[in-house]
Amino acid sequence: MSSPTPERPWAKWYGLQRWRNRARLQLKQHPLCAMCLEHGVVMPATVADHVIPHHGDPQLFWFGQLQSLCRDHHNNSKQQLENKGYVNDIGTDGFPVDVNHPFNKLK
């Protein structure tokens, strides 16, 4: 859980029982990482993630769609996607898997 800051006062919501219950239900109903499954990998999920970043919007925070992710995808790929619009994940062929990656735009 992150600590509240002036830029992120909503961070305290993650410590509320209401959020813990919602996150627990998400992981119970969808126990596998959604991003891993897209690549054919079965990995347990450990994080309930907002599909659409809420940026402090209480409506999106409490009622927005969630997805289950493993910690690696939540802390790396999801952040890249939100910040750059694509992820740097590399496939077994050694090339970026995201069609939006600049490398794939060269084709």
N, C-alpha and C positions, 0 to 999 in steps of 0.2 A: 504494500500500500504506500502511495506517495503522500508526502506531507503537504498540507495546504500552503500556498504562497499567495502573494498579492495577484500574481498572474493566473494562478490556478486555485481559486478558493473552493471549487467544487471537489477537490481531492479528498476532503473530509467525508464526502458521501460514500466513498469506498469502504470506510470503516463502520458504516451503519449496518445494523442487523438486517434491515430491509434489503440492502445490496447483497450482503452475504447469502441471504436466502435465495435471491434471484439468481445469483451466480451459481450457487450449488444446484439449483433446479436445472439450469442450462447444462451444466456438466453431467448431471444425472441423465437427462434426456438425450444428450449428444456427447457421449464420452470420448469421441475420437477427434483429433485435430482436423478441421475442415481443409486447411491448406495442404497438409500432408496427404490427405485422401485425394486431392486433385492430382497429385503426382503418383498415385498408386501405392502410397506408403501408409501403413496402419500404425498410428502413434497415439498414445493416450493424450487427451487434452488436459491442461491444468489451469487454463485461464479462460474466463468468460469475457469476450471482447465485443465492444460495440461495433457493428458493421459500419455504420455511419458515425464518424467522430462527433461527439456531442458538444465539445468546446464549452461546457458549462450550461448548455440548454437543458433544464430539468425535464422537459417533455421527452427529449431524445435519450437522456440518461436513464430515466425510469421506465420508459415505454418503447424505446427504440429496439430494433432487432439486434439480437446477440448472435455470436458464433463462438464455437469452442475452438481454442487454439492451444498448441503446445507452447511452452515458454519461449523456445527459440523463434518460432514464427511470430509470436506476439511482439517480442522485443527486437526483432530484426526485420524480417520481411514486411510485416504490417507497417512498421514505422517508415521503411523505405517507400512503400506504396503511398502512404499518406503524404510524405515529404517530396518525393520525386515523380510519382505517378507510375512507377514500375519497380520491380524487385530485381535484385542481382542474382537470384537463384540460378545455379548452373545445373544443367541436365547431365545424364550419364554420357552424352556425346561430347561434353565439354563446352557446350554453347549455352547462352542464356535462354531460359525457358519462357520468360515473359515476352509475349508478342509486342508489348509496348517498350521493351528495352531498346535503346538506340541502336545496338548492334543489329537487331532484327529489322530495323527500318532501312538498313543498307541494301537489303535484298531487292 
